[in-house]
Amino acid sequence: MSSTVSRAIQYSWFMPRPGECPTLRARGYMETRHDLRREAREACTPAVKIMWCDVSGADKYANATAIDVSPQGMRLKVPEPLRIQSSVTLCSEKLKLHGEASVRHCSRFGTSYSIGLEFMRGVRWNPKKG
């Protein structure tokens, strides 16, 4: 067996599987990224109005659709990508949410984009209210 192949087999335990966090895999943990959430998210589909500033500083507005929500954040389907760590103002009457959030991730979602938001400045979603 060649040294390259044996090295690959020897270190295959280190390679993350699909959906796993590489850092935790390296430390010997087997949790997936999804398992690391602080609180469970609930699936939902209400409309959410969002506002943010693009790279040129211009105000941007969009109608987004919620995918899921938790007391500390939510995931939205949006028409265009947003920068990571940008601040977003959001409003949803149905979820009884209004405030600011920070973009934690942004990825392609079919013909749209999926953004993960972490609520800021005391904003929390209450499952009993929204």
C-alpha positions as a printed Julia matrix, in Angstrom:
130×3 Matrix{Float64}:
   0.0    0.0    0.0
   1.39   3.42  -0.9
   2.23   5.85   1.89
  -0.32   8.36   0.55
  -3.15   5.81   0.75
  -2.14   4.55   4.19
  -1.89   8.15   5.45
  -5.39   8.84   4.11
  -6.77   5.76   5.85
  -4.87   6.57   9.06
  -6.32  10.09   9.24
  -9.81   9.35   7.87
 -11.19   9.62  11.42
 -10.3   13.31  11.28
 -12.25  14.13   8.12
 -15.71  15.55   8.86
 -18.72  13.77   7.51
 -21.42  15.77   5.67
 -23.18  18.02   8.19
 -20.52  17.72  10.88
 -18.54  20.55  12.39
 -14.84  19.99  11.49
 -13.6   21.49  14.78
 -15.65  19.13  16.9
 -14.74  16.18  14.68
 -11.05  17.0   15.28
 -11.66  17.04  19.03
 -13.36  13.65  18.89
 -16.96  14.84  19.27
 -19.56  13.52  16.85
 -22.3   16.14  17.17
 -23.47  17.8   14.0
 -23.67  21.57  13.65
 -27.46  21.39  13.99
 -27.1   19.71  17.4
 -25.11  22.67  18.72
 -28.02  25.13  18.73
 -28.76  26.67  22.09
 -32.52  26.38  21.61
 -34.76  24.4   19.27
 -36.18  26.15  16.22
 -39.78  25.9   15.1
 -40.7   25.75  11.43
 -42.83  28.68  10.26
 -43.63  30.59   7.06
 -44.86  34.1    7.9
 -43.75  37.16   5.95
 -40.97  39.27   7.45
 -40.03  42.76   6.26
 -36.31  43.46   6.48
 -34.05  46.48   5.99
 -30.24  46.6    5.81
 -27.41  48.66   4.32
 -25.5   47.26   1.35
 -21.72  47.62   0.87
 -22.15  51.11  -0.64
 -24.17  52.25   2.4
 -27.5   52.42   0.56
 -30.62  51.28   2.41
 -32.08  48.06   1.04
 -35.54  46.66   1.7
 -36.99  43.21   1.04
 -39.94  41.02   1.84
 -38.57  37.78   3.26
 -40.21  34.51   4.26
 -39.43  32.91   7.59
 -38.18  29.32   7.44
 -37.78  28.71  11.17
 -37.52  30.69  14.39
 -36.21  30.29  17.94
 -36.15  32.66  20.91
 -32.64  33.84  19.93
 -32.74  33.88  16.13
 -34.38  32.88  12.88
 -33.7   31.73   9.35
 -35.17  33.65   6.41
 -35.52  33.1    2.68
 -34.43  36.34   0.96
 -34.14  37.42  -2.69
 -30.46  38.46  -2.54
 -27.37  37.65  -0.46
 -26.51  39.66   2.64
 -23.05  40.14   4.12
 -22.14  38.12   7.21
 -22.25  40.25  10.39
 -24.35  42.96   8.75
 -27.15  44.4   10.85
 -30.76  43.82   9.76
 -33.9   45.52  11.03
 -36.84  43.13  10.88
 -40.57  43.29  11.42
 -43.15  40.52  11.45
 -46.65  41.18  12.72
 -47.58  37.49  12.78
 -44.51  36.51  14.85
 -44.81  39.69  16.96
 -41.17  40.53  16.25
 -39.63  43.93  15.67
 -35.99  44.81  16.18
 -32.44  44.21  15.05
 -30.54  41.06  14.21
 -27.08  40.14  12.95
 -26.52  37.97   9.86
 -24.66  34.84  10.98
 -24.72  32.91   7.7
 -25.9   33.29   4.11
 -26.16  30.51   1.55
 -27.87  29.74  -1.74
 -31.41  28.37  -1.31
 -32.74  27.37  -4.74
 -33.2   30.62  -6.67
 -33.09  32.63  -3.42
 -30.82  32.81  -0.38
 -31.14  31.56   3.17
 -29.84  33.8    5.95
 -29.41  32.9    9.6
 -30.08  35.77  11.97
 -29.17  36.16  15.62
 -31.4   38.63  17.45
 -29.67  41.64  19.04
 -30.39  44.27  21.71
 -32.86  42.33  23.79
 -34.99  41.05  20.91
 -36.39  37.6   21.68
 -39.14  35.59  20.1
 -41.75  34.25  22.51
 -43.41  31.07  21.17
 -46.49  31.75  23.29
 -46.99  35.26  21.81
 -45.91  34.67  18.19
